Amino acid sequence: MAYWFNVDTRQVETDDSKSQGDHVMGPYDSHEAAASALETAKAKTDQWDAQDRAWEEGATED
């Protein structure tokens, strides 16, 4: 079963109860992963921003 995070209601939904529209994130493999969707997205965005800054400054990751 897949899980989804509804950004409007801030609730985890399943395939059976998934809302329609663009306000859901997922799918996720577990309820816990869906519940932490916003934190996960922020962490990934912060990581990508740091990588972009490093690339723009000419740094490379080995």
C-alpha positions as CSV (number, residue, x, y, z in Angstrom):
1,M,0.0,0.0,0.0
2,A,1.2,3.5,-0.8
3,Y,0.9,6.5,1.5
4,W,0.6,10.1,0.7
5,F,1.0,13.4,2.6
6,N,-1.8,16.0,2.0
7,V,-0.1,19.5,2.4
8,D,-3.5,21.2,2.9
9,T,-4.8,19.0,5.7
10,R,-1.4,17.9,6.9
11,Q,-2.7,14.3,7.1
12,V,-1.3,11.1,5.8
13,E,-3.6,9.4,3.3
14,T,-3.6,5.9,1.7
15,D,-4.4,4.9,-1.8
16,D,-8.0,4.3,-0.6
17,S,-8.4,7.7,0.9
18,K,-6.1,9.8,-1.3
19,S,-7.3,13.3,-2.2
20,Q,-7.4,14.4,-5.8
21,G,-5.3,17.3,-7.0
22,D,-1.8,18.7,-6.6
23,H,-1.8,19.0,-2.9
24,V,-0.5,15.6,-2.1
25,M,3.1,14.4,-1.9
26,G,4.1,10.9,-2.5
27,P,3.9,8.0,-2.8
28,Y,5.7,6.8,0.2
29,D,6.4,3.2,1.4
30,S,5.3,3.8,5.0
31,H,3.0,6.0,7.1
32,E,6.1,7.3,8.9
33,A,7.8,8.4,5.7
34,A,4.6,10.2,4.5
35,A,4.2,11.9,7.9
36,S,7.8,13.3,7.6
37,A,7.4,14.4,3.9
38,L,7.8,18.1,4.6
39,E,10.9,17.6,6.7
40,T,12.4,15.2,4.1
41,A,11.7,17.7,1.3
42,K,13.3,20.5,3.3
43,A,16.4,18.5,4.0
44,K,16.8,17.5,0.4
45,T,16.3,21.1,-0.8
46,D,18.9,22.4,1.7
47,Q,21.3,19.7,0.4
48,W,20.7,20.6,-3.2
49,D,21.1,24.4,-2.5
50,A,24.4,23.7,-0.8
51,Q,25.6,21.7,-3.7
52,D,24.5,24.4,-6.1
53,R,26.4,27.0,-4.1
54,A,29.5,24.8,-4.1
55,W,29.3,24.3,-7.8
56,E,28.8,28.0,-8.5
57,E,31.9,28.7,-6.3
58,G,33.9,26.2,-8.3
59,A,34.1,23.6,-5.6
60,T,33.8,19.9,-6.4
61,E,32.8,17.0,-4.3
62,D,35.0,13.9,-4.4
